[in-house]
Amino acid sequence: MKKISKTNLLLIAVLIFSFLIRFWRLDSNPTGFFCDEALMGIDALSILKTGKDHHGEFFPLFFKGFNYDNTSPYQVYLTVPFVGLFGLNERAVRLTPIFWSTIELLIFYLVLTHFIPKSFALLGTLLLSLSPWHFHISRLNMGDYYSWTFLTLTSYLFFIKAFKERRMGYFALSALFFGLTTYSYTPSRLITPIVFGLTILLLFFKKYFKVAFLMIFLYVIVLIPFIHFHLTDPHSLQRIKDTMGIDIENQPVQNQLHTARLNHFWKKYFLHYSDTFLFQKGDTDFPGQFIRRHSIAGLGLLYPYQKILIIVGIVWSIIEIIKKKKIELTFVFFLLFLFPIADSLTNDGTPFATRSYLGVLPFHILIAFGLWSIFQILSKLSTSYKYWAKMIFVFSLVIAIFLSALNLLQRFRENPRTTSDFWGWQYGSREIMKYFLSIKDQYDDLYMSGEFNSGEIFLKFYDPKSTCQEKCKMGDLWRDPQIYNSSRRQLFSLSPEYLNNSGFKNRFLVEKTLNYPNGKVAFLIGKIVPIGKVDTK
């Protein structure tokens, strides 16, 4: 039996560690469960039982999200096994991105080993596993961000192997995975074809004409269902219209790309490289951002000390490309310059860590290169300085990694205190439904207020057997006071704001109070006392 090397044992340890810290508190942190995640679970369960989504479509290529948004096939189909094994719950739905992001770490390691020694590839993989950007996004299933980076990285791995071994099969596999990537998270449908096109130009530059045409052919073949869907589904571009504010059907696109829009694009594009976004505030705390669920509060997307490593990594990569003709390294720069494009086209004024998630790859590849480059520089010092320089470097790096991990886990634990309200994770749906189901036989109507995006989906997610289908409903007394019927036994869950604006505040008898993690009242569950029975003392 072949003995497992020390490096491989350490790699397994890193992968297990990465999985465990992501699995930790999976069903309680974030404290809420977003509507998109619930929808993925419901569609996964429906596919598992009937082969149809919850709309009744048989094994669809893309799934219908909210407001006709179409969801990637990976997000649902890859969730099916976990829902099948563990049932319909938050943990099962969020296991999907954790599992595939852990496999992605392995692919990341294999990519690095083609350029730097295994020990530094392992170190780079550890740093990616502790990245606030990767850690947070890989625990969420409200978008298939994980399939975007996983498939992109896999296509790059096969491209590297093809260049190294000159095997046609690896070029074919690279093209295949480029095609599969295009089906993933919505921004990939714009960025992946551009990355693929630049990759083909590399092949033309190296005069690999036959290989280039083969890859183009395979890429187009894989995209035939994708193209057919977008040509035949009238809502296939709905997400683009919603986020960009472009009326594709009624106005020529070129008429809308005026100076103001171009200025907005470039301003937002460069914000993705800003110190504030990358190293200080991240997405959640970025000035002007009000949505608080795309990154961990109190952390940047990367750690401040990694700035110098990225700069050194860029210089090292350029030298490798020029001097050693490692032209496949230019792929890293493709990703580095292209990752903000899709997000920069949207109307939002601040950068999003989700739409630009592809950036987690080039930055961490460059971080690993930077570490190796610095070590090489220290190795060239005179003998009298070399030993101590390396010792100081290693000691500093160990301290930096330890403090980064400590800070990450501490901020992660504190995150629910500031990210659980409506603009965060919209805490409360599970707790409300749990209470409703426990007392449903005592009431005719149980109303959950509209303090959730597409809250109807939670009625189905937390009651998959439909035991409360006729009684549990969405509705609030503020916007629709007519839902109150004194002749029926009714229970309402409302936020304090909704209750104060409803006109029923003085007649509302609270039975249960739900608090956010910071102690603030989130929801009041109670019933309305009929006029004439109110205690006015």
Secondary structure, DSSP 8 states (H G I E B T S, - for coil): -----HHHHHHHHHHHHHHHHHHTTTTTSSSS--HHHHHHHHHHHHHHHHSB-TT--BS-SSEE-GGG-EE-HHHHHTTHHHHHHH-SSHHHHHHHHHHHHHHHHHHHHHHHHTTS-HHHHHHHHHHHHT-HHHHHHTT--SS-HHHHHHHHHHHHHHHHHHHHH--HHHHHHHHHHHHHHTTSSTTHHHHHHHHHHHHHHHHHHTT-HHHHHHHHHHHHHHHHHHHHHHHH-TTTTHHHHHHH---TTTS-HHHH--HHHHHHHHHHHHHTTSHIIIIISTTTTSTT----SSS-TT--SS-TTHHHHHHHHHHHHHHHHHHS--GGGHHHHHHHHHTTHHHHTSS-SS--TTTTGGGHHHHHHHHHHHHHHHHHHHHTS-HHHHHHHHHHHHHHHHHHHHHHHHHHHHHHHHGGGTS-STTTT-TTHHHHHHHHHHHGGG-SEEEE-S-STTTHHHHHHS-TT-TTTTTEEE--TTT-GGG--TTS-EEEEE-HHHHHHHT-GGGEEEEEEEE-TTS-EEEEEEEE--TT-----
